[in-house]
Amino acid sequence: MNLEGLDYNTQRERMRMPEYGRCVHTMIRQCMAMERRSDRQRCAENIVKTMELMHPEIRQTPDYKQKLWDHLAIMCDFSLDIDYPYDISAARKIACRPEPMPYPKRRIPVRHYGSLVFQALEHIKGMPPGAKRDEACRIIANQMKRDVIQHGSAIPDNERILSDIAHFTDGAIQLDPEKVKLDYFAIESNAAKKGKPKKKRGKQ
């Protein structure tokens, strides 16, 4: 639908820095169209003052005037021919979009334990036997127990968890179920959750 007299933002030119609004971008285009360099210089200085008034909180940041002139250079695509009071070369790096970071992909035997658990199991394989390794194994085993509960809503046997530790450490860690006591976790039923009254927020 194209109605005469209606101007939609979706039909306008995309703003480089929307936080300054379309009026500032329009003023910058008008400034770039001025023929005399002195007029462009005076107009740019007034635009920067306007940008500062629009965002007074920027004054709390160090070198805020440098940032304002950098933002002006970005919005004009570095095409405004004036004498900048600051070096705006660093602003080109800000204007460039960063390269996408590759998502770390790591194959793990079972997903419900998560990558961090298998990293921890790999770490304890190289630990010497003793109290520190026993405590680390107990902490990891409790986390594995939580993971199984969250994944399947069922409390696993401690023997299953210790068996998984032995399996995923290639038999390097053999824990005795009679000696290793894991934490007890209770599962709250959905009916019990629904029956609980909601807490009322107090007045602040």
Secondary structure, 3 states (H helix, E strand, C coil): CCCCCCCCHHHCCCCCCHHHHHHHHHHHHHHHCCCCHHHHHHHHHHHHHHHHHHCHHHHHCCCHHHHHHHHHHHHCCCCCCCCCCCCCCCHHHHHCCCCCCCCCCCCCCCHHHCHHHHHHHHHHHCCCCCHHHHHHHHHHHHHHHHHHHHHHCCCCCHHHHHHHHHHHCCCCCCCCCCCCCCCCCCCCCHHHHHHCCCCCCCCC
